[in-house]
Amino acid sequence: MDEFKFFKTFKERGEWVELRFMAEAMRHGYKVLMPWGESSPFDVALYFGSRIVRVQVKSTSSRMDTGYFCQFTSNPKRPYTLDMIDFFAACVIPQDAWYLIPAPVLLGKVRKEHIALCPMQRTKANRYHYECYREAWPLLRPKPEEKGRRAR
């Protein structure tokens, strides 16, 4: 955490990244809701009238090989489930890149607790599974068939 010495803890850095996500979401035209306290399994919600999209915000600055290592773990006593979260928003801080990943991609049949995010030049074609989610802000909008669905 050397390049972020102004943060005393990873919790402080996480709060800063959540604020950055909310500002960026608003810049993309989303209405942002923030749950009160720390008891919600998600960090931010996006409001679409009768539909709320729940977002868990993560960040990384841990360089590894041709990318950055990002963890998607939670409290071991209360692991993330598809009933809790709709999307993960992961910020690669040194590259100022956002990944908007649908929760089923990480919490589906094969659970992924950490992945490599590679927002720089590609060197091996088969290693970039998550680049389709980089800056994929439109994915956060509910699909037309979901608009009439019950709010969560």
Backbone hydrogen bonds, N-H to C=O, Kabsch-Sander energy under -0.5 kcal/mol:
donor,donor_aa,acceptor,acceptor_aa,energy
4,F,1,M,-1.5
5,K,2,D,-0.9
7,F,4,F,-2.1
8,K,6,F,-0.5
13,R,9,T,-1.7
14,G,10,F,-2.5
15,E,11,K,-2.2
16,W,12,E,-2.1
17,V,13,R,-2.3
18,E,14,G,-2.2
19,L,15,E,-2.0
20,R,16,W,-2.2
21,F,17,V,-2.6
22,M,18,E,-2.5
23,A,19,L,-2.4
24,E,20,R,-2.4
25,A,21,F,-3.0
26,M,22,M,-2.3
27,R,23,A,-2.0
28,H,24,E,-1.3
29,G,26,M,-1.8
30,Y,25,A,-2.3
31,K,47,Y,-0.6
32,V,30,Y,-0.5
33,L,45,A,-3.4
43,D,55,V,-1.7
44,V,55,V,-2.2
45,A,33,L,-2.8
46,L,53,V,-2.5
47,Y,31,K,-2.5
48,F,51,R,-3.1
50,S,48,F,-1.0
51,R,48,F,-0.7
53,V,46,L,-2.5
54,R,52,I,-0.6
55,V,44,V,-3.2
56,Q,87,F,-2.4
57,V,55,V,-0.5
58,K,89,A,-3.2
60,T,91,C,-2.2
62,S,69,F,-0.5
63,R,61,S,-1.0
64,M,67,G,-2.8
67,G,64,M,-2.8
68,Y,117,L,-2.4
69,F,62,S,-2.8
70,C,115,I,-2.7
72,F,113,E,-4.1
78,R,75,N,-1.8
84,M,81,T,-1.4
85,I,81,T,-1.5
86,D,54,R,-2.1
87,F,54,R,-2.1
88,F,101,I,-2.9
89,A,56,Q,-2.5
90,A,88,F,-0.6
90,A,99,Y,-2.7
91,C,58,K,-2.0
91,C,89,A,-0.5
92,V,90,A,-0.5
92,V,97,A,-2.9
93,I,60,T,-2.0
93,I,91,C,-1.1
95,Q,92,V,-0.8
96,D,92,V,-1.0
96,D,93,I,-1.0
97,A,92,V,-1.6
99,Y,90,A,-2.4
100,L,133,Y,-2.5
101,I,88,F,-2.7
101,I,99,Y,-0.7
103,A,86,D,-2.7
105,V,102,P,-1.6
106,L,102,P,-0.7
106,L,103,A,-1.0
107,L,103,A,-3.0
108,G,104,P,-1.1
111,R,109,K,-0.7
112,K,106,L,-2.9
113,E,111,R,-0.6
115,I,70,C,-2.3
117,L,68,Y,-2.7
117,L,115,I,-0.5
127,R,124,K,-1.7
128,Y,125,A,-0.9
129,H,127,R,-0.5
131,E,128,Y,-0.8
133,Y,130,Y,-1.8
134,R,131,E,-1.4
135,E,98,W,-3.8
136,A,133,Y,-1.5
137,W,135,E,-1.3
139,L,136,A,-1.6
140,L,137,W,-1.7
141,R,138,P,-1.4
146,E,143,K,-2.1
147,K,143,K,-0.7
147,K,144,P,-0.9
149,R,146,E,-1.8
